[in-house]
Amino acid sequence: MKRILVVDDDKEFLSVFIKRLEYNKFEVIAAQDSCQALEQIQHNKPDLVILDLLIPAGGGELVLDNMKKSKEMKDIPVIVLTGTRDDVRKTRILVKGVSGYFEKPYDNEVLINKINQVFGDK
């Protein structure tokens, strides 16, 4: 079973989103800020990180930057799922090599398809 770390500070969204992922047969762990996210990545070695950009303790871009600098974390795929609409930031994030970029509200089926694509399941 593939393990996904979901990083988002909105507890209500997190609860619903985790249930959707678990329904699709993924193991899910969660973090609500940048520090928790980096700790979870180091300790639990997720197969994928789904990352909000607007999170406490530095923001999602800080998490992404730290992952890309780390030998242990740099190859973990990241899908950004954010409520922010900022084309300059989006371009900057995409250049950093994320596997996908989604803005809320998102289409759950399209996101699940992207996750399966990242894992090699067409």
Backbone as JSON, one array per atom type, in Angstrom:
{
  "sequence": "MKRILVVDDDKEFLSVFIKRLEYNKFEVIAAQDSCQALEQIQHNKPDLVILDLLIPAGGGELVLDNMKKSKEMKDIPVIVLTGTRDDVRKTRILVKGVSGYFEKPYDNEVLINKINQVFGDK",
  "N": [[0.85, -1.18, 0.0], [0.63, 2.16, -0.91], [2.1, 4.97, 0.68], [0.99, 8.14, 1.6], [1.79, 11.43, 2.38], [-0.07, 14.05, 3.55], [-0.12, 17.49, 3.58], [-1.52, 20.08, 5.13], [-3.08, 22.88, 6.64], [-5.73, 23.2, 7.21], [-8.01, 21.77, 9.1], [-10.56, 20.66, 8.72], [-10.71, 20.31, 5.9], [-8.55, 18.56, 5.65], [-9.44, 16.28, 7.04], [-11.62, 15.35, 5.42], [-10.27, 14.99, 2.98], [-8.32, 13.06, 3.6], [-10.0, 10.86, 4.1], [-10.98, 10.45, 1.51], [-8.65, 9.67, 0.18], [-7.97, 7.35, 1.61], [-10.18, 5.78, 0.98], [-9.54, 5.24, -1.61], [-7.6, 3.38, -1.29], [-5.08, 4.12, -0.19], [-2.44, 4.52, 2.17], [-2.44, 6.95, 4.64], [-0.79, 9.72, 6.05], [-0.51, 12.69, 8.03], [0.28, 16.21, 8.18], [0.4, 19.48, 9.63], [1.89, 21.77, 9.42], [4.99, 23.27, 8.27], [7.22, 22.33, 9.74], [6.26, 19.96, 10.97], [5.72, 18.57, 8.62], [8.28, 18.13, 7.44], [9.43, 16.57, 9.46], [7.72, 14.32, 9.39], [8.26, 13.37, 6.83], [10.96, 12.63, 7.05], [10.83, 10.66, 9.07], [8.79, 8.83, 8.34], [9.0, 8.26, 5.65], [7.32, 8.78, 3.16], [5.64, 7.74, 0.1], [4.72, 9.65, -1.53], [4.16, 13.16, -1.43], [1.58, 15.35, -0.72], [1.06, 18.64, -0.97], [0.17, 21.65, 0.55], [0.58, 25.12, -0.13], [0.2, 27.29, 1.54], [0.88, 27.13, 4.53], [1.54, 27.06, 8.09], [4.65, 27.99, 9.77], [6.64, 28.56, 7.88], [5.76, 27.79, 5.32], [4.66, 25.94, 2.37], [6.42, 26.03, 0.21], [8.91, 26.23, 1.38], [9.11, 23.68, 2.52], [9.21, 22.16, 0.17], [11.59, 23.16, -0.98], [13.47, 22.34, 0.97], [13.18, 19.58, 0.76], [14.13, 19.13, -1.86], [16.8, 19.75, -1.55], [17.77, 17.74, 0.03], [19.4, 14.65, 0.19], [18.09, 12.31, 0.97], [15.4, 12.96, 0.64], [14.92, 14.11, -1.85], [14.0, 12.68, -4.08], [11.39, 12.0, -3.59], [8.18, 12.18, -4.84], [6.17, 15.14, -5.32], [3.01, 16.58, -5.1], [1.4, 19.55, -5.53], [-1.27, 21.0, -3.85], [-3.28, 23.51, -3.56], [-4.88, 26.47, -2.22], [-4.23, 28.88, -3.17], [-4.03, 31.27, -5.76], [-1.78, 32.14, -7.85], [0.03, 33.04, -10.41], [2.76, 33.58, -10.84], [4.01, 32.4, -8.63], [3.12, 29.77, -9.06], [4.46, 29.11, -11.47], [7.1, 29.26, -10.54], [7.09, 27.16, -8.68], [6.5, 24.94, -10.32], [8.81, 24.8, -11.85], [10.54, 23.77, -10.03], [10.2, 21.1, -10.11], [7.84, 19.6, -9.38], [5.37, 16.98, -9.32], [2.78, 17.51, -9.96], [0.29, 20.13, -10.04], [-2.31, 21.53, -8.41], [-5.19, 23.54, -7.97], [-7.38, 24.54, -5.37], [-10.89, 24.95, -5.58], [-10.71, 21.48, -6.42], [-10.79, 18.78, -8.83], [-11.65, 15.73, -7.74], [-11.45, 13.18, -8.98], [-9.67, 13.67, -11.09], [-7.39, 14.37, -9.64], [-6.91, 11.95, -8.2], [-6.38, 10.3, -10.36], [-3.99, 11.49, -11.22], [-2.35, 10.94, -9.01], [-2.27, 8.14, -9.15], [-0.98, 7.95, -11.6], [1.54, 9.03, -10.94], [2.4, 6.98, -9.3], [2.67, 5.06, -11.16], [0.51, 3.57, -11.96], [-1.75, 3.21, -14.37]],
  "CA": [[0.0, 0.0, 0.0], [1.43, 3.39, -1.01], [1.92, 5.92, 1.79], [0.94, 9.53, 1.17], [1.77, 12.48, 3.4], [-0.86, 15.22, 3.17], [0.28, 18.63, 4.39], [-2.51, 21.16, 5.01], [-3.41, 23.36, 7.97], [-7.19, 23.25, 7.34], [-8.36, 20.48, 9.71], [-11.78, 20.14, 8.09], [-10.31, 19.83, 4.58], [-7.66, 17.42, 5.87], [-10.27, 15.13, 7.43], [-12.34, 14.88, 4.24], [-9.3, 14.57, 1.97], [-7.75, 11.79, 4.07], [-11.01, 9.81, 3.86], [-11.0, 10.18, 0.07], [-7.45, 8.9, -0.17], [-8.09, 6.02, 2.2], [-11.18, 5.08, 0.16], [-8.82, 4.82, -2.81], [-6.62, 2.36, -0.88], [-3.78, 4.66, 0.15], [-2.15, 4.79, 3.58], [-2.31, 8.4, 4.71], [-0.32, 10.4, 7.24], [-0.8, 14.11, 7.85], [1.02, 17.25, 8.89], [-0.32, 20.74, 9.51], [2.8, 22.88, 9.2], [6.24, 22.91, 7.6], [8.08, 21.53, 10.63], [5.67, 18.62, 11.05], [5.87, 17.93, 7.31], [9.66, 17.65, 7.28], [9.61, 15.47, 10.42], [6.98, 13.16, 8.88], [8.97, 12.86, 5.66], [12.17, 11.97, 7.52], [10.55, 9.48, 9.9], [7.83, 7.89, 7.75], [9.36, 7.98, 4.26], [6.14, 8.59, 2.3], [5.87, 7.51, -1.33], [4.25, 10.87, -2.2], [3.74, 14.26, -0.56], [0.6, 16.29, -1.28], [1.53, 19.79, -0.21], [-0.43, 22.98, 0.43], [1.62, 26.14, -0.06], [-0.08, 28.25, 2.61], [0.87, 26.45, 5.82], [2.38, 27.75, 9.07], [6.05, 27.64, 10.04], [7.51, 28.73, 6.72], [5.05, 27.59, 4.05], [4.92, 24.74, 1.6], [7.59, 26.18, -0.66], [10.06, 25.9, 2.24], [9.16, 22.21, 2.59], [9.66, 21.7, -1.14], [13.01, 23.51, -1.12], [14.26, 21.45, 1.85], [13.15, 18.23, 0.18], [14.98, 19.08, -3.05], [18.19, 19.86, -1.11], [18.11, 16.59, 0.84], [19.66, 13.41, -0.55], [17.08, 11.33, 1.37], [14.03, 13.38, 0.31], [14.81, 14.79, -3.15], [13.32, 11.87, -5.09], [9.99, 11.78, -3.23], [7.34, 13.07, -5.66], [5.33, 16.12, -4.64], [1.9, 17.21, -5.81], [0.93, 20.73, -4.83], [-2.72, 21.18, -3.82], [-3.31, 24.76, -2.81], [-5.99, 27.39, -2.42], [-3.71, 30.14, -3.67], [-3.97, 31.45, -7.21], [-0.69, 33.08, -8.09], [0.71, 32.47, -11.58], [4.21, 33.69, -10.67], [4.38, 31.34, -7.69], [2.87, 28.49, -9.73], [5.58, 28.89, -12.39], [8.29, 29.01, -9.72], [6.93, 25.82, -8.09], [6.59, 23.94, -11.38], [10.22, 24.71, -12.25], [11.25, 23.0, -9.0], [10.07, 19.68, -10.4], [6.73, 18.88, -8.76], [4.69, 16.03, -10.2], [1.47, 18.06, -10.32], [-0.09, 21.37, -9.36], [-3.77, 21.66, -8.43], [-5.75, 24.62, -7.16], [-8.68, 24.27, -4.78], [-11.43, 23.59, -5.52], [-10.08, 20.58, -7.38], [-11.59, 17.64, -9.26], [-11.09, 14.59, -7.02], [-11.11, 12.11, -9.91], [-8.46, 14.08, -11.81], [-6.28, 14.27, -8.69], [-6.63, 10.53, -7.96], [-5.72, 9.81, -11.58], [-2.6, 12.0, -11.2], [-1.64, 10.17, -7.99], [-2.03, 6.81, -9.74], [0.03, 8.13, -12.65], [2.82, 9.19, -10.25], [2.78, 5.66, -8.81], [2.85, 4.14, -12.28], [-0.73, 2.82, -12.22], [-2.51, 4.0, -15.35]],
  "C": [[0.89, 1.24, 0.0], [1.06, 4.35, 0.12], [2.01, 7.35, 1.27], [0.93, 10.44, 2.4], [0.98, 13.65, 2.83], [-0.52, 16.34, 4.13], [-0.7, 19.77, 4.12], [-2.9, 21.58, 6.41], [-4.92, 23.47, 8.22], [-7.67, 21.87, 7.82], [-9.58, 19.85, 9.05], [-11.46, 19.56, 6.7], [-9.48, 18.55, 4.73], [-8.47, 16.15, 6.18], [-10.98, 14.52, 6.23], [-11.37, 14.3, 3.21], [-8.66, 13.23, 2.34], [-8.72, 10.65, 3.81], [-11.07, 9.45, 2.38], [-9.81, 9.34, -0.36], [-7.51, 7.48, 0.38], [-9.11, 5.17, 1.43], [-10.54, 4.52, -1.12], [-7.62, 3.93, -2.49], [-5.2, 2.89, -0.68], [-3.66, 4.74, 1.67], [-1.85, 6.27, 3.68], [-1.78, 8.82, 6.08], [-0.49, 11.89, 6.97], [0.14, 14.99, 8.66], [0.29, 18.57, 8.65], [0.58, 21.96, 9.39], [4.11, 22.37, 8.61], [7.13, 22.02, 8.45], [7.57, 20.1, 10.75], [5.87, 17.87, 9.74], [7.27, 17.34, 7.15], [9.97, 16.49, 8.24], [8.94, 14.19, 9.9], [7.72, 12.53, 7.69], [10.2, 12.08, 6.11], [11.87, 10.66, 8.25], [9.69, 8.43, 9.22], [8.06, 7.56, 6.29], [8.14, 7.75, 3.35], [6.55, 8.36, 0.84], [5.5, 8.74, -2.15], [3.91, 11.89, -1.14], [2.74, 15.11, -1.34], [0.67, 17.52, -0.39], [0.73, 21.05, -0.51], [0.7, 23.99, 0.55], [1.44, 27.08, 1.13], [-0.25, 27.51, 3.94], [1.79, 27.19, 6.78], [3.82, 27.23, 9.09], [6.91, 27.63, 8.78], [6.85, 28.53, 5.37], [5.5, 26.35, 3.31], [6.14, 24.83, 0.7], [8.88, 25.89, 0.12], [10.22, 24.39, 2.36], [9.73, 21.67, 1.28], [11.16, 21.97, -1.33], [13.91, 22.6, -0.26], [14.29, 20.03, 1.32], [14.13, 18.13, -0.98], [16.46, 19.16, -2.7], [18.69, 18.6, -0.39], [18.28, 15.33, 0.0], [18.57, 12.37, -0.26], [15.68, 11.67, 0.86], [13.85, 13.85, -1.13], [14.04, 14.0, -4.2], [11.87, 11.53, -4.74], [9.14, 12.72, -4.08], [6.44, 13.95, -4.8], [4.24, 16.59, -5.6], [1.45, 18.38, -4.95], [-0.6, 20.8, -4.97], [-2.97, 22.39, -2.94], [-4.54, 25.61, -3.14], [-5.52, 28.73, -2.98], [-3.67, 30.15, -5.19], [-2.97, 32.57, -7.5], [0.16, 32.49, -9.21], [2.23, 32.52, -11.46], [4.7, 32.58, -9.74], [4.21, 29.97, -8.34], [4.03, 28.15, -10.67], [6.84, 28.53, -11.63], [8.25, 27.6, -9.12], [7.11, 24.75, -9.16], [8.03, 23.73, -11.84], [11.02, 23.85, -11.26], [11.02, 21.49, -9.15], [8.98, 18.95, -9.65], [6.04, 18.0, -9.8], [3.31, 16.52, -10.65], [1.19, 19.31, -9.53], [-1.59, 21.54, -9.53], [-4.18, 22.82, -7.53], [-7.1, 24.18, -6.63], [-9.67, 25.3, -5.3], [-10.86, 22.76, -6.66], [-11.07, 19.47, -7.74], [-10.95, 16.39, -8.65], [-10.65, 13.47, -7.97], [-9.82, 12.42, -10.67], [-7.24, 13.96, -10.89], [-5.93, 12.81, -8.41], [-5.94, 9.92, -9.17], [-4.26, 10.25, -11.62], [-1.77, 11.22, -10.18], [-1.3, 8.78, -8.54], [-0.97, 6.87, -10.83], [1.42, 8.26, -12.02], [3.33, 7.83, -9.76], [2.93, 4.64, -9.92], [1.65, 3.28, -12.58], [-1.6, 3.65, -13.15], [-3.99, 3.86, -15.15]]
}
